[in-house]
Amino acid sequence: MKHAATDTAAAIKAAAKELFAKHGYSATTTRQIARAVSLQAAAIYYHFRSKNEILLQLLSEGNQLLLKAADEILTKEPADPVRALRLLINAHLRILADDSALFTVLTRELKRLEGGQRTQLLAERARYEQIVQSLVRRGIEAGQLRPCEVKTVSFGIIGLLNSVALWYQKQGPLSLEQVAREYADMLFCGLSTDEARRIGAPGA
């Protein structure tokens, strides 16, 4: 019974994710979510207290995927911030491409949450932003990146990566690896010293 309830909750979240991405959170009703998984609307509330709780869980799951990837990269590449940034760009885009609906919701619907729910999500997002900022700052200190306004640049990097959710298609002309390489090269051509370009480039 417990497994069945867990499976149903997962199905509800998956349906809600697709509907939120396609129509937006505000335009999606619990009745539509229930219909997508062949349930009565009232059954949604057996698994979730509200539509807001579904959104909260989806947003938190997206944040946790990014944080886990960032932590793994920092463990593998503790000494080279430029290499770590390249790996983080690749990981961010791969996570996003694996579930573009989730990341469309993640980048668009945070404003729908209020109070403690919003505070929780902002704290998770802030931790990821701080990781990116730390890598940029360390790159500057190491002489690999030019001096810049770290917070602004870090927000720009994250925003650029998140925008891929709006247009990337797996069947398109570029592989995800090519997109990641183009984005990284574009960013580092603007930020890096000549030495950093040589060190951070793939195969160097």
GUBA-181995 format. One record per residue: residue number from 1; y, x, z of N, C-alpha, C in turn. Coordinates in steps of 0.02 Angstrom, whole numbers, plus 50000, padded with zeros to 5 digits. Atoms other than C-alpha are relative to their C-alpha. Layout:
% GUBA-181995
PT num  n.py  n.px  n.pz ca.py ca.px ca.pz  c.py  c.px  c.pz
PT NUM     Y     X     Z     Y     X     Z     Y     X     Z
...
//
This chain:
% GUBA-181995
PT num  n.py  n.px  n.pz ca.py ca.px ca.pz  c.py  c.px  c.pz
PT   1 49940 50041 50000 50000 50000 50000 50063 50043 50000
PT   2 49943 49955 49996 50118 50142 50045 50013 50033 49933
PT   3 49992 49968 50065 50084 50229 49880 50028 49951 49949
PT   4 49975 50051 50046 50114 50067 49785 50075 49989 50010
PT   5 49929 50010 49986 50282 50044 49872 50041 50059 49975
PT   6 49965 49940 50024 50330 50224 49833 50006 50000 49924
PT   7 50000 50004 50074 50282 50201 49650 50051 49948 49976
PT   8 49952 50052 50020 50384 50041 49640 50071 50023 50010
PT   9 49932 49974 49988 50536 50123 49718 50019 50051 49947
PT  10 49986 49950 50053 50522 50266 49593 50014 49965 49934
PT  11 49989 50037 50062 50510 50142 49450 50068 49966 50000
PT  12 49934 50032 49994 50664 50049 49513 50055 50052 49988
PT  13 49950 49948 50009 50762 50212 49522 50004 50023 49927
PT  14 50001 49978 50070 50707 50263 49348 50033 49949 49955
PT  15 49968 50053 50040 50759 50095 49275 50074 49998 50013
PT  16 49929 50001 49983 50924 50098 49368 50037 50058 49968
PT  17 49970 49940 50030 50959 50274 49307 50016 49988 49926
PT  18 49989 50012 50071 50938 50224 49125 50054 49948 49988
PT  19 49949 50053 50008 51043 50066 49146 50069 50025 50020
PT  20 49936 49973 49980 51181 50156 49241 50028 50047 49946
PT  21 49978 49953 50052 51187 50290 49105 50023 49963 49938
PT  22 49985 50037 50062 51190 50163 48964 50060 49953 50008
PT  23 49949 50052 49992 51303 50027 49035 50052 50015 50052
PT  24 49956 49986 49944 51387 50106 49186 49976 49964 50063
PT  25 50022 50028 49936 51358 50070 49369 50028 49929 50011
PT  26 49968 50064 49985 51481 49927 49384 49974 49944 49956
PT  27 50023 50051 50047 51414 49836 49231 49925 49984 50007
PT  28 50072 50011 49991 51233 49846 49289 49988 49959 50063
PT  29 50015 50043 49943 51167 49710 49404 49930 50016 50027
PT  30 50067 49992 49972 51019 49715 49522 49949 49956 49963
PT  31 50044 50043 50039 50947 49573 49419 49975 50036 49937
PT  32 50020 49962 50059 50947 49684 49264 49950 50055 50018
PT  33 50045 49948 49978 50864 49825 49361 49931 49970 50015
PT  34 50063 50033 49983 50731 49706 49428 49963 49979 49937
PT  35 50032 50023 50063 50698 49634 49255 49967 50058 49963
PT  36 50026 49942 50035 50671 49809 49186 49933 50024 50028
PT  37 50064 49980 49970 50526 49836 49307 49958 49939 50018
PT  38 50039 50061 49992 50461 49657 49302 49996 49976 50073
PT  39 49996 50024 49931 50518 49611 49478 50051 49944 50005
PT  40 49947 50046 49983 50617 49470 49553 50058 50040 50031
PT  41 49943 49962 49976 50793 49525 49598 49996 50012 50076
PT  42 50004 49992 49927 50760 49496 49784 49954 50056 50020
PT  43 50048 49948 49984 50617 49621 49778 50032 50069 50003
PT  44 49964 49936 49997 50740 49763 49750 50017 50018 50072
PT  45 49976 49988 49932 50799 49743 49929 49945 50015 50049
PT  46 50056 49977 49959 50626 49776 49998 49998 50076 49999
PT  47 50003 49928 50009 50644 49954 49933 50067 50035 50012
PT  48 49933 49971 49993 50832 49983 49939 50046 49949 50033
PT  49 49954 50046 49966 50967 49911 50049 50053 49971 49953
PT  50 49947 50022 50045 51089 49897 49905 49995 50039 49934
PT  51 49994 49963 50062 51127 49951 49728 50032 50068 50013
PT  52 49968 49937 49981 51237 50084 49808 49950 50052 50025
PT  53 50050 49953 49974 51086 50160 49895 49959 50030 49943
PT  54 50035 49973 50059 50997 50178 49728 50043 50055 49969
PT  55 49955 49951 50030 51149 50267 49658 50004 50063 50043
PT  56 49996 49943 49954 51162 50379 49812 49939 50045 49991
PT  57 50061 49960 50007 50981 50435 49794 49998 50037 49934
PT  58 49999 49968 50065 51001 50470 49609 50048 50060 49999
PT  59 49950 49947 50000 51158 50573 49634 49978 50059 50043
PT  60 50023 49947 49957 51083 50670 49777 49943 50039 49968
PT  61 50055 49966 50035 50926 50709 49676 50027 50048 49948
PT  62 49970 49955 50050 51033 50781 49536 50031 50061 50032
PT  63 49970 49944 49965 51131 50888 49658 49947 50048 50026
PT  64 50052 49957 49971 50972 50952 49740 49964 50041 49947
PT  65 50030 49962 50054 50898 51005 49574 50043 50062 49984
PT  66 49954 49944 50014 51052 51113 49540 50000 50051 50057
PT  67 49999 49955 49943 51055 51185 49715 49936 50041 50006
PT  68 50063 49963 49998 50871 51231 49710 49999 50055 49948
PT  69 49999 49950 50053 50893 51320 49544 50047 50057 50018
PT  70 49952 49948 49981 51046 51413 49608 49972 50045 50054
PT  71 50029 49959 49946 50957 51470 49766 49946 50047 49973
PT  72 50052 49958 50029 50810 51535 49663 50030 50058 49961
PT  73 49967 49947 50039 50926 51632 49549 50031 50052 50046
PT  74 49969 49952 49953 51020 51710 49695 49947 50044 50033
PT  75 50054 49960 49972 50853 51767 49766 49975 50052 49950
PT  76 50027 49955 50051 50798 51845 49601 50052 50052 49977
PT  77 49947 49956 50026 50966 51922 49551 50055 50009 50053
PT  78 49950 49995 49947 51055 51965 49714 50055 50051 49987
PT  79 49954 49944 50007 51143 52121 49649 50047 49995 49940
PT  80 49961 50001 50063 51214 52072 49478 50029 49930 49989
PT  81 49971 50067 50007 51335 51924 49477 50005 49975 49928
PT  82 49994 50021 50070 51355 51923 49288 49933 49975 49974
PT  83 50067 50024 50020 51168 51911 49257 49984 49934 50035
PT  84 50013 50061 49963 51157 51779 49392 50037 49941 49970
PT  85 49961 50053 50032 51294 51677 49309 49968 49978 49935
PT  86 50034 50018 50063 51204 51685 49142 49937 49959 50014
PT  87 50060 50037 49982 51043 51629 49223 50017 49930 50026
PT  88 49980 50065 49973 51134 51489 49313 50023 49953 49945
PT  89 49979 50041 50057 51213 51427 49152 49938 49973 49964
PT  90 50061 50021 50034 51041 51423 49071 49963 49947 50041
PT  91 50036 50047 49957 50962 51335 49221 50036 49933 50004
PT  92 49960 50062 49997 51103 51207 49234 49989 49958 49938
PT  93 50009 50037 50062 51086 51160 49052 49928 49975 49991
PT  94 50069 50022 50007 50896 51152 49059 49987 49940 50045
PT  95 50008 50057 49955 50899 51036 49210 50033 49938 49970
PT  96 49963 50055 50029 51029 50929 49125 49964 49970 49939
PT  97 50033 50024 50061 50935 50919 48960 49934 49966 50015
PT  98 50064 50031 49981 50772 50875 49048 50010 49928 50022
PT  99 49987 50069 49978 50855 50717 49116 50073 49984 49989
PT 100 49929 50010 50017 51018 50682 49025 50027 49935 50031
PT 101 49976 50062 49969 51026 50504 49095 50022 50013 50071
PT 102 49983 49985 49931 51025 50570 49273 50067 50036 50004
PT 103 49939 49961 49996 51165 50692 49236 50060 49963 49971
PT 104 49945 50044 50020 51268 50563 49144 50023 49960 50060
PT 105 49983 50036 49939 51261 50462 49304 50033 50046 50050
PT 106 49975 49953 49952 51293 50616 49410 50073 50018 49987
PT 107 49932 49979 50016 51452 50664 49318 50049 49942 49996
PT 108 49955 50057 50013 51520 50488 49297 50009 49952 50059
PT 109 50002 50056 49953 51478 50381 49448 50013 50017 50073
PT 110 49987 49982 49930 51521 50478 49606 50055 49956 50031
PT 111 49944 50039 49974 51681 50378 49623 49980 49931 50024
PT 112 50023 50066 49978 51577 50221 49652 49979 49999 50074
PT 113 50020 49996 49930 51525 50283 49824 50060 50008 50045
PT 114 49945 49997 49952 51632 50270 49979 49973 50023 50068
PT 115 50017 49984 49931 51634 50328 50159 49950 50057 50007
PT 116 50049 49948 49986 51486 50427 50224 49958 50019 49940
PT 117 50039 49985 50060 51390 50413 50060 50038 50050 49956
PT 118 49959 49956 50041 51533 50494 49964 50007 50069 50032
PT 119 49994 49936 49964 51554 50627 50098 49938 50042 49991
PT 120 50063 49963 50010 51370 50675 50084 49997 50031 49931
PT 121 50004 49974 50069 51378 50692 49896 50051 50054 49987
PT 122 49948 49949 50009 51541 50789 49901 49980 50065 50033
PT 123 50022 49940 49967 51464 50911 50025 49948 50037 49958
PT 124 50051 49969 50043 51315 50941 49910 50034 50032 49939
PT 125 49965 49974 50058 51430 50963 49761 50041 50062 50017
PT 126 49959 49944 49979 51544 51079 49858 49958 50063 50009
PT 127 50043 49942 49991 51398 51193 49901 49984 50033 49933
PT 128 50014 49972 50066 51355 51214 49717 50063 50033 49972
PT 129 49937 49970 50023 51538 51245 49674 50013 50066 50035
PT 130 49989 49938 49962 51546 51377 49811 49954 50056 49975
PT 131 50045 49950 50028 51395 51466 49736 50029 50029 49936
PT 132 49969 49977 50062 51479 51475 49566 50062 50042 50015
PT 133 49940 49962 49982 51642 51531 49645 49983 50068 50028
PT 134 50021 49936 49971 51552 51666 49743 49978 50049 49946
PT 135 50022 49955 50054 51472 51735 49586 50059 50025 49959
PT 136 49940 49979 50037 51638 51738 49493 50039 50051 50041
PT 137 49962 49954 49956 51723 51821 49642 49966 50068 50004
PT 138 50036 49937 49996 51586 51951 49657 50005 50039 49934
PT 139 49992 49967 50064 51600 51986 49471 50066 50036 49994
PT 140 49934 49969 50000 51784 52021 49491 50000 50062 50044
PT 141 50002 49944 49953 51754 52133 49642 49961 50059 49972
PT 142 50041 49947 50030 51623 52230 49543 50031 50029 49937
PT 143 49968 49976 50060 51742 52256 49398 49969 49975 49936
PT 144 50033 50027 50059 51633 52155 49280 50040 49942 49969
PT 145 49959 50056 50024 51751 52006 49266 50073 50016 50014
PT 146 49929 49989 49990 51938 52010 49247 50025 49956 50058
PT 147 49972 50043 49948 52046 51943 49389 50020 49932 49972
PT 148 49984 50067 50022 52067 51755 49376 50007 49955 50061
PT 149 49997 50049 49947 52099 51599 49479 49929 49972 50008
PT 150 50073 50010 49994 51920 51585 49543 49982 49926 50002
PT 151 50018 50071 49991 51919 51402 49595 50009 49962 49934
PT 152 49987 50034 50063 51996 51341 49432 49948 50018 49947
PT 153 50050 49977 50049 51879 51446 49325 49932 49971 50015
PT 154 50065 50026 49981 51727 51390 49423 49994 49926 49984
PT 155 50000 50071 50018 51773 51206 49404 49994 49992 49924
PT 156 50004 50004 50073 51796 51238 49218 49930 50014 49975
PT 157 50069 49984 50020 51623 51317 49203 49955 49941 50011
PT 158 50044 50057 49984 51538 51172 49290 50015 49940 49956
PT 159 49981 50056 50043 51637 51042 49192 49975 50009 49929
PT 160 50024 49986 50068 51593 51126 49027 49924 49989 49996
PT 161 50072 50008 50001 51408 51130 49071 49981 49926 50006
PT 162 50015 50071 49992 51407 50948 49129 50014 49960 49937
PT 163 49982 50038 50060 51487 50892 48966 49943 49999 49949
PT 164 50056 49998 50048 51327 50940 48873 49960 49935 50003
PT 165 50037 50063 49993 51248 50781 48942 50025 49946 49953
PT 166 49970 50052 50042 51366 50682 48830 49980 50007 49926
PT 167 50012 49991 50072 51309 50758 48665 49934 50034 49982
PT 168 50059 49961 50019 51153 50867 48673 49941 49955 49982
PT 169 50061 50034 50021 51000 50804 48579 49946 50052 49988
PT 170 50055 49951 50008 50833 50894 48588 49980 50008 49927
PT 171 50018 49997 50071 50806 50853 48404 50056 50030 49958
PT 172 49942 49975 50036 50974 50931 48357 49987 50070 49971
PT 173 50009 49936 50035 51003 51094 48260 49995 50060 50047
PT 174 50002 49944 49954 51020 51205 48415 49950 49988 50057
PT 175 50043 50004 49942 50891 51241 48547 50043 50004 50063
PT 176 49963 49996 49937 50943 51230 48729 50018 50073 50015
PT 177 49986 49929 49988 50930 51420 48741 50060 50024 49958
PT 178 49944 49981 50043 51051 51438 48595 50066 49972 50028
PT 179 49940 50029 49970 51175 51319 48676 50021 50039 50062
PT 180 49985 49962 49939 51163 51413 48841 50030 50068 49982
PT 181 49975 49934 50020 51190 51580 48753 50071 49995 49972
PT 182 49933 50009 50028 51340 51515 48655 50051 49986 50054
PT 183 49954 50016 49946 51419 51442 48811 50014 50062 50043
PT 184 49991 49940 49959 51388 51601 48912 50043 50051 49964
PT 185 49960 49952 50038 51457 51712 48774 50073 49980 49997
PT 186 49931 50024 50004 51611 51603 48756 50036 50012 50067
PT 187 49969 49992 49935 51644 51607 48943 50012 50074 50016
PT 188 49993 49930 49982 51614 51793 48963 50046 50037 49953
PT 189 49950 49969 50044 51718 51839 48811 50070 49990 50028
PT 190 49935 50013 49970 51863 51760 48903 50009 50032 50068
PT 191 49995 49977 49931 51822 51826 49076 49980 50073 50010
PT 192 50032 49937 49985 51728 51989 49058 50039 50060 49976
PT 193 49980 49935 50026 51777 52169 49044 49949 50021 49948
PT 194 50047 49977 50051 51694 52265 48903 49933 50019 50032
PT 195 50061 49979 49966 51568 52335 49028 49957 49940 50018
PT 196 50038 50059 49981 51518 52163 49088 49967 49969 49939
PT 197 50030 50027 50060 51487 52104 48910 49936 50038 49982
PT 198 50058 49959 50016 51369 52249 48883 49944 49988 50051
PT 199 50051 50008 49949 51279 52227 49050 49969 49930 50001
PT 200 50024 50068 49992 51266 52038 49049 49965 49972 49939
PT 201 50029 50027 50061 51209 52015 48870 49924 50000 50003
PT 202 50074 50003 50001 51028 51961 48842 49971 50063 49968
PT 203 50034 49941 50026 50914 52110 48816 50032 50065 50020
PT 204 49967 49937 49980 51037 52234 48892 49962 50033 50057
//
